[in-house]
Amino acid sequence: MIAPIVITVLVVLYYLFYFGFLMAFVPLVLKILFGIIPLLLAGLMIYVCVQRILEIKEGEEDDLGKY
């Protein structure tokens, strides 16, 4: 259960760093166009991590075993 959390934290930090870089050095129009995407991806990563943790708690540790 630790691996999904660590990967999620690293990816979210990357997206937030990217978003911060855009806010500091890019004109307003590009901030709007390219700034929303990393925030949406960070939110999606958190959602997927929560879903994965719930799957692990339900006992589905190996999803590939179903196929």
N, C-alpha and C positions, 0 to 999 in steps of 0.2 A: 504494500500500500504506500510505501515511501516513494517509490520511483515516480508514480504519476504526479505526486505533489511536488517533488523536486523539479521535474521537467516543466510542470505548469508554472512554478515560480520563476524559473529561468526564462521561459518564453514570455511571460507577462512582463518581467523586468526589461527584457529586450524591447518589447513593443512600447512600453512606457518611455524608455530611453529614446527610441526613435521618435515618438510623439513629442517629447521634450525638445529634441533637436529641431524638429519641424517648427515648433512654436517659437524657437529662438532665432532661426536663421532664414526662414522662408517667407515670401510675401503672403498676404492675407488670402488671396484666391487659392494658392496652392495649399495653405494650411487647411482650408475647408475641404479641398478635394482629397488630399493625401493624409490629413490628420484623422479623419473619421475611421478610415480602414484599420489602422493599428488598434484603435480603441475597441472597435467591434471584434477584432480577432482576439484581443485580450479577454473580453467578456465571454467569447465563445470557448476559449481555452479553459476558463474557470468553470463554465457550465459542463464541459466534457469531463473535466477532472472530478466534479461532484458526482456526475453520473457513473463514472468508473469506480469511485469509492463506494457508491451504493451497490454496484454490481459485486464488488469484492466482499462486502459485508453480507450479501445474500448467498455467498458461497460459489459464485461463478468466477473463480479465479482464472480459469483458462477458457477463454471464449473460443479458441480454436478447436477445443475438444469436441465441440458440437458438430463440426463439419467434417 
